Amino acid sequence: MSEQTLAKWQTTIINTANGLAEEFGLDDLATQKLREHLLAVAREQYMAGNRSGIKWARSQPQKTLA
């Protein structure tokens, strides 16, 4: 996947993971695993937050514009 098709948050996480991997001297496989783990956790957190936001929005009384 090219960097142009990635969202900004994905690019930020990948760059952070790459920087950490370089700092800790990780090999390519370990770097890939670190990136995959960070992206998976970020996606899970996004989906959990999105579900909470939808639930909250649906619980709010509908307000009409006057």
N, C-alpha and C positions, 0 to 999 in steps of 0.2 A: 504494500500500500504506500503510495507516495505521500510525502509530507503535506502536499497541497490539499489532499482530500481529508486530512485529519482535522478534527476540531481543535481549537486552541488549547483546551484543557488536556486533550490527549497528547499534543505536542509537548506541553509543559511537563507532564508526567514522564514521558519518554526521555526528554532531555535531562530531567532530574535523575531518573534511574541510570541513565548512561553516565552522568557525572559521578554518582555514588559508586557505580561499578568500577569506573576508572580510578577513583580515590582508593577503593579497597582492593584494587588489583584483581578483579574477578575475570574469569575467562569468558569466552563468548557464550557458552551454554548457560553459565550462571547469570550473566547479564540478561540473556533472553528470559530466563525464568523470573528474574527480579521484575523486569518490565511487565511480563504477563501477569504476575501476582498483583502489582500495583494497579494495573488497568482493571483487573477483575474486581478488586476491592472498590475502586472508584466507581465502577459501573453499578455494583451492588448498592453502594451508598446513594448514588444518584436515583436509582429506582426506588429505594426505600423512602427517600425524601420526596420523590414525585408522588408516590402513593399517599404519603401523609398529607401532602398539599392538596391532592384531589379530594381526599376524605374531608379535610378541613373546609375546602370550598363548597362541597356538597352539603355540609352541615350548617352553613350560613344561610340565614333567611334571605330570600330573593328581595333585592331592593329595586324599586322602580325609579327611573329617572324622571324627575318632575320638571 
